[in-house]
Amino acid sequence: MKQERNLGNNLKQIRLRLGMSQQDLAAIAGVSRQTISGVEAGQYAPSTTVALRLAKALGCQVEDLFWLEQETPALEAVPTQDFPKNTPLRLNLARVGGRWIAHPLIGQNAFRWEMIPADGEAVYTADAPTLPVKLLDDPEKLEHTVVLAGCTPALSLWARATERWHPNLRVHWTFDNSLSALDRLWRGEVHMAGMHLYDPITQEYNVPFVQATVQETAAVLINLGSWEEGFLIHPDNPSQLATIADLTRPGVTIVNREVGAGSRQLLERSLEEAQIPFQVVQGFDQIVYGHLDVAQAIATGKATAGVSAASVAQAFGLGFIPLARARYDMVVLKPYLEEPAVQQLLSTLGHRRLLSQLAALGGYDTSQTGEVMATIKPC
């Protein structure tokens, strides 16, 4: 084996997700531990035989482990008439009349509320444990589906990007706040739950909540990224908001998130640290159910401020006052890690192209993306 600078790999991330040491993997694959170490560090390019052995030992495809890093291509595109100037933007590109046209992904155009094609139809008429469903699609396609629950729009970005690279894989995202997503995982309704909850007693993100909920099954926490959370405000900040104490000023009103949301938890913790009673903040009981709803409330003047992420502020062209940096983890039950579709999805977390997509959102730190943050053992 020789050094290959253009070869990227996910070997370490996948090995750690499966709870294997380098020696464990080496023994199963029939190679030396030094080989595993060298490949993970990017010092060596494995032979075809070694690559196949590693993929077989980890229960995945060679393409999930290794890829060729290529120079990012570039092209010339014509901006739309309403294209903002002097600001980094995420774009949608389309070839129209022989020209590449660049559409900025801003505000509502950064997201799509689409009618989702159904996989089947049914009528639930009895309190029974199962439901007869008339299929509307090929059952073989349905086998390659991973279901995510969480609140960050980055889950949709991850899902769509992965489906581009793996056309046979389907990723379905259900919108849930952190606690609701964790409950769905515990009930066996989803493969993964995304969460960003902070425990002030242990000063840990997510782990204490997973330990309290998933008690009889081992689980793994895998990092999606860390993001800046804070107040979304009007871009001109006419109320001159600067600190949490400014929420008590006359004429300032907020929107809040529902119980179980990480954004609501941050707001409550910030008010408590500043010794501000909840009831003196106008709009504290004005509830919206998602990051996009918070942004829309600010953009339309319904509220002066609301807690969300810096990436959402950038997408909607809003101002932002940072409060904290939160760690967003994906929680996976250990048995689900063996499923090929789950492995295929997780294998993309360390890919340079996905990291670039997340970084382009703004306010995202991807230095730990794809890493195992904790392994929860059953009680």
Long-range contacts (C-beta under 8 A, 24 or more apart in sequence): 1-35, 1-38, 1-39, 1-44, 1-45, 1-46, 1-47, 1-50, 2-44, 2-45, 3-42, 3-43, 3-44, 3-45, 4-42, 4-44, 4-45, 5-42, 5-69, 6-68, 6-69, 6-70, 7-42, 7-45, 7-66, 7-67, 7-68, 7-69, 8-42, 8-66, 8-67, 8-68, 8-69, 8-350, 8-351, 8-352, 9-39, 9-40, 9-42, 9-65, 9-66, 9-67, 10-64, 10-65, 10-66, 10-347, 10-349, 10-350, 10-351, 10-370, 11-36, 11-39, 11-40, 11-54, 11-65, 11-66, 12-40, 13-346, 13-347, 13-349, 13-350, 13-370, 13-371, 13-372, 14-58, 14-60, 14-64, 14-65, 14-343, 14-346, 14-347, 15-40, 15-58, 16-371, 16-372, 17-220, 17-222, 17-332, 17-337, 17-346, 17-372, 18-58, 18-59, 18-337, 19-334, 19-375, 20-58, 25-54, 25-57, 25-58, 28-57, 29-53, 29-54, 29-56, 29-57, 58-343, 59-338, 59-340, 59-343, 60-340, 60-343, 60-344, 60-347, 61-344, 64-343, 64-344, 64-347, 65-347, 67-351, 69-352, 72-356, 75-100, 76-100, 77-101, 77-102, 78-102, 79-104, 80-104, 84-317, 88-360, 88-362, 90-315, 90-360, 90-361, 105-315, 106-315, 106-316, 106-317, 107-295, 107-299, 107-315, 107-316, 107-317, 110-153, 110-315, 110-316, 111-153, 111-156, 111-292, 111-315, 141-168, 141-170, 142-170, 143-341, 144-168, 144-169, 144-170, 144-340, 144-341, 145-169, 145-170, 145-171, 145-172, 145-341, 146-170, 146-171, 146-172, 146-191, 146-192, 146-341, 146-342, 146-344, 146-345, 147-171, 147-172, 147-173, 147-174, 147-189, 147-190, 147-191, 147-192, 148-172, 148-173, 148-174, 148-190, 148-191, 148-192, 148-193, 148-194, 148-330, 149-173, 149-174, 149-175, 149-176, 149-180, 149-181, 149-184, 149-185, 149-189, 149-190, 149-192, 149-193, 149-194, 150-175, 150-176, 150-178, 150-181, 150-192, 150-193, 150-194, 150-195, 150-330, 151-175, 151-176, 151-177, 151-178, 151-181, 151-194, 151-261, 151-262, 151-290, 151-291, 152-194, 152-196, 152-224, 152-227, 152-291, 152-309, 152-328, 153-291, 153-292, 153-311, 153-312, 153-315, 154-224, 154-225, 154-227, 154-311, 154-328, 154-358, 154-361, 154-364, 155-194, 155-224, 157-357, 157-358, 157-361, 158-224, 158-348, 158-349, 158-354, 158-357, 158-358, 161-348, 161-353, 161-354, 161-357, 162-344, 162-345, 162-348, 162-354, 165-348, 165-351, 165-353, 166-344, 166-348, 169-341, 169-344, 169-345, 171-345, 175-290, 177-257, 177-258, 177-260, 177-261, 177-262, 178-209, 178-260, 178-261, 178-262, 179-209, 179-259, 179-260, 179-261, 180-260, 182-209, 182-210, 182-213, 182-214, 182-331, 183-213, 185-213, 185-214, 185-331, 185-333, 186-213, 186-214, 191-332, 191-336, 191-339, 191-341, 191-342, 192-330, 192-331, 192-332, 192-336, 192-342, 193-330, 193-331, 194-224, 194-328, 194-329, 194-330, 194-331, 195-262, 195-328, 195-329, 195-331, 196-227, 196-229, 196-262, 196-326, 196-327, 196-328, 196-329, 197-262, 197-265, 198-262, 198-265, 198-266, 198-269, 198-324, 198-326, 200-269, 205-326, 205-327, 205-329, 206-327, 206-329, 206-331, 206-373, 206-374, 207-373, 207-374, 207-376, 210-331, 210-374, 210-376, 211-376, 214-331, 214-333, 214-376, 215-378, 215-379, 216-378, 216-379, 217-333, 217-334, 217-335, 217-378, 218-333, 218-334, 218-375, 218-376, 218-377, 218-378, 219-331, 219-332, 219-333, 219-334, 219-375, 219-376, 220-331, 220-332, 220-334, 220-337, 220-372, 220-374, 220-375, 220-376, 221-329, 221-330, 221-331, 221-372, 221-373, 221-374, 221-375, 221-376, 222-329, 222-330, 222-331, 222-332, 222-346, 222-349, 222-370, 222-371, 222-372, 222-373, 223-327, 223-328, 223-329, 223-330, 223-368, 223-369, 223-370, 223-371, 223-372, 223-373, 224-328, 224-329, 224-330, 224-349, 224-358, 224-369, 225-328, 225-358, 225-364, 225-365, 225-366, 225-368, 225-369, 226-325, 226-326, 226-327, 226-328, 226-364, 226-365, 226-367, 226-368, 227-309, 227-310, 227-311, 227-325, 227-326, 227-328, 227-363, 227-364, 227-365, 228-309, 228-310, 228-320, 228-322, 228-324, 228-325, 228-326, 228-363, 229-262, 229-263, 229-266, 229-307, 229-308, 229-309, 229-310, 229-322, 229-323, 229-324, 229-325, 229-326, 230-307, 230-308, 230-310, 230-320, 230-321, 230-322, 230-323, 230-324, 231-305, 231-306, 231-307, 231-320, 231-321, 231-323, 232-294, 232-295, 232-298, 232-305, 232-306, 232-307, 232-308, 232-312, 232-313, 232-316, 232-318, 232-319, 232-320, 233-298, 233-304, 233-305, 233-318, 233-319, 233-320, 233-321, 234-298, 234-301, 234-304, 234-318, 234-319, 235-317, 235-318, 235-319, 236-319, 237-319, 239-304, 241-304, 241-305, 241-321, 242-321, 243-274, 244-270, 244-271, 244-273, 244-274, 244-276, 244-323, 245-274, 245-276, 247-271, 247-276, 247-281, 247-305, 248-276, 248-280, 248-281, 251-304, 252-282, 252-304, 252-305, 253-282, 253-283, 253-286, 253-303, 253-304, 254-281, 254-282, 254-283, 254-284, 254-286, 254-303, 254-304, 254-305, 254-306, 255-283, 255-286, 255-287, 255-288, 255-293, 255-294, 255-297, 255-298, 255-302, 255-303, 255-306, 256-283, 256-284, 256-285, 256-286, 256-287, 256-288, 256-306, 256-307, 257-287, 257-288, 257-289, 257-290, 257-294, 257-306, 257-307, 258-287, 258-289, 262-326, 263-291, 263-294, 263-306, 263-307, 263-308, 264-307, 266-307, 266-323, 266-324, 266-326, 267-307, 270-323, 270-324, 309-363, 310-362, 310-363, 311-361, 311-362, 311-363, 311-364, 313-362, 313-363, 314-361, 314-362, 314-363, 315-361, 315-362, 320-363, 325-365, 327-368, 327-373, 329-373, 346-370
